[in-house]
């Protein structure tokens, strides 16, 4: 049986049950129990979460923890230039050290007004776009496929699927993201 590895933040944790259910019988779906967090955390857990898994397909997302910032802070948690370097490092290692097909998922959109009212820090819409632009540039340099989860939610109507915290999703939103992941990885697992 083929093996799919899902690595990512709470967004991955929200859609992984849908993906597991839809791919039952076709693929073993593995994901770390904990939230993948930011790109530095994924880099630090790369051997355990990805390299050692010998997966046929790896689906990765990170960005929401990288771009968070304290209220009125000028800098994000992981500055954009460091995010870019982290992605280059871990994607390069995955492609060199495994035979896996890698799929990169863009960071999902946020409603910064809702988020600001409910969280003790900000996630700005402009930062999501900037971090996605950098991630797409890096993944294209490596020839990695992109699952544009950002656009999936935008096309469906962002605020119709976001939960009141402005970053996570309703049950319908998780299903929508899960369908996109399955639609992207299923053909790769069938090869």
VENDACOR-V980266 format. One record per residue. PHI is phi in degrees with one decimal (* if undefined). Layout:
[[PHI] [PHI]]
This chain:
[[*] [-69.6] [-124.9] [-112.3] [-112.0] [-108.7] [-126.9] [168.7] [-86.4] [-64.2] [-65.2] [-59.3] [-62.9] [-74.8] [-98.9] [-65.7] [-63.7] [-61.1] [-63.1] [-58.1] [-63.1] [-69.8] [-100.6] [-56.1] [89.0] [-101.8] [-148.7] [-79.5] [-107.7] [-116.5] [-149.5] [-63.7] [-66.2] [-88.5] [-61.8] [-68.4] [66.3] [-89.9] [-65.4] [-66.9] [-65.8] [-63.0] [-58.9] [-69.5] [-106.1] [-57.0] [-61.9] [-71.7] [-82.1] [-126.6] [-57.4] [-76.0] [-78.8] [48.8] [-82.0] [-76.6] [-134.7] [-122.0] [-114.9] [-124.4] [-140.7] [-162.7] [162.1] [-63.6] [-80.5] [-67.9] [-92.5] [-69.7] [-147.4] [-61.4] [-51.2] [64.3] [-78.4] [-81.2] [-113.7] [-82.7] [-58.7] [-119.5] [-55.1] [-53.5] [-66.5] [-72.9] [-57.0] [-59.7] [-63.7] [-61.0] [-61.8] [-58.9] [-66.1] [-74.8] [-67.3] [-59.8] [-64.5] [-59.3] [-68.3] [-79.7] [-103.0] [-133.8] [-104.4] [-72.9] [-87.0] [-107.5] [-122.0] [-100.4] [-105.7] [-67.7] [-70.2] [-72.6] [-70.4] [-124.5] [-107.3] [-66.4] [-69.9] [-61.3] [-62.1] [-59.6] [-75.6] [-114.7] [-116.9] [-91.4] [-156.2] [-105.5] [-132.6] [-98.0] [-60.0] [-64.2] [-68.1] [-57.7] [-63.2] [-63.0] [-68.1] [-64.8] [-59.2] [-65.9] [-65.0] [-66.2] [-60.2] [-65.0] [-65.2] [-65.6] [-58.4] [-90.9] [72.4] [-88.5] [-66.9] [-120.8] [-103.8] [-83.4] [-63.8] [-57.0] [-68.6] [-56.7] [-72.2] [-60.3] [-63.0] [-80.8] [105.6] [-43.0] [-72.1] [-75.6] [-117.5] [-74.8] [-80.2] [-60.6] [-78.5] [78.7] [-137.6] [-93.0] [-126.4] [-74.3] [-57.8] [-64.8] [-65.6] [-61.2] [-63.0] [-61.3] [-65.5] [-59.5] [-61.0] [-65.5] [-63.2] [-60.8] [-60.6] [-81.7] [-90.8] [-58.2] [-61.7] [-69.8] [-78.9] [-91.0] [-69.8]]
